């Protein structure tokens, strides 16, 4: 998911499968129920029916999310969480 987001792709991910802590539905990507073909189709239709500006906003938000999730940033975040315990 992060690789796609880092390339500026609009990402569709499964809800409750781990990535939903990173992807915020309709903000920096889309979340659907795993295996729900109708919901996936609805999101694809929503993307295609949106304006190029709306697609660009979602894609850029995804890019910005992915660009902040470097190994160093994630390690520092983890260490800070451990220190706060």
N, C-alpha and C positions, 0 to 999 in steps of 0.2 A: 504494500500500500504506500509506504513512504517513498519508494522509488518512483511510483507513478505520480504521486503528489509533487515530488521534487522536479519532475519533468513537465509540470503544469497540466497534468491530466486530471479531469474530474473523476473522482474515485467513488465507487459504490462498494460498500463493505457490509458484512453481516453484523447485525446487532447482537450483543451479548457473546461475542467471540473474541474479545480482547482489544480490538482496535477501536471500539466505541469510546474508549477513554481518550483517544486522540482525534478521531473524526467526530465532529459535531454536525448532526444532521441538518442539511440545507445551509450550512455555514461554510465549511471547508471540504465538504463531500456529502455523501448521502449514505444513510444506514437503512438496511432492509432486514427482514427476518430471513435467516439462513434457509435456503432452499425454496423460498416462496417465489415461484416464477411470476405470478401475477404482480406482486409488489415490485419485483425487479423490472418488469415490463413497464409498470406505471412510472417508475423513476426515470427510466430511459425516455419514455414519452415526455415526461416533465422537462428533462434536459433538452431534448430536441425542440420542444415548444417554447422554451425560454429565449429571451433575447441574447444576442451575442454579448451584450454588456453584463447581463446576469450570469452567463457562463464564465465570463472573464473574472468576475468578482469571486465566484466559487473556486475557480482554478487558482487564482492568486492567493486566496486564503489558504488553500491546501499547500501551495508552494511555501508560503511563509511558515506554516506549521512545520512542514518537513525540514525546512532550513534551520529551524531552531533545535531540531532533535539530533544534534551531532553526538558522537560518542562522548566527547568531553562534557558537553552540556548535560547529557543524561547521567553520566557518572557523578558530576558535581551535584546534581539534583538529588540523586540517591544518597550521597554522603551527607548532604544537608538534612535530609529526612531522617537518616540514622542518628545524626547529632541531636536532633530535636526530641528523640525518644528519651 
